[in-house]
């Protein structure tokens, strides 16, 4: 599903190619803050679903890492928007992220045991890839506030680590 | 206590402090943007390692051989006294990509 998201984001980038130069298709800082925060909330929810369903030690440890890190990054994000007096603004990307996450949650709720573990971790790999791609190519370059940009860069570093960690867990499950 | 004895006690105390500081060092390793820095340090038995976590995330310094497992909360510093010689490979349990090494020589 998140492959679809990254395809959608790529399409947005391509379609907006001309508009980017004029800045009209570029997400604003309040929108970027909303997208980044939403992406974190989604991964925490997915991890909590995994903690409720999985008995695999590595999968559970990974899920605990996701809850700890994404909550820490989002706590910083909230502190930053408060400091900057910015109200995060809902937008199409946030909405499609949330919708697709709900669909995935339903899909995963029908699985258990090793099938659940594999599907959850595979989705974590794809999800982090898509979010990291969006951070690198769209969100970080579009952010105008230096502190927001810096937090997104820190987030990217953290989430790249998650992507690799998820890949290791996925490889061990095979 | 006579003045002579208190001077003696003070001198003994200073000597004791000097003995400790002459041999034991504190080596600082920072954790910044998911990296241990420096990645490798050399130390002697009795030295202290102080991990300074500058990140907004919690980390651990966990020895591969199971000798120690130190949890360092975000924006915190935690110290550990090295008790055994050897080369210790360690990592962060939460972020297994973070790796470091301490080469510990006997005192």
Interface residues (C-beta under 8 A of the other chain):
Chain A: X61 X65 X68 X69 X72 X73 X75 X76 X154 X157 X158 X161 X164 X165 X168
Chain B: X33 X34 X55 X56 X57 X58 X74 X93 X94 X95 X96 X97 X98
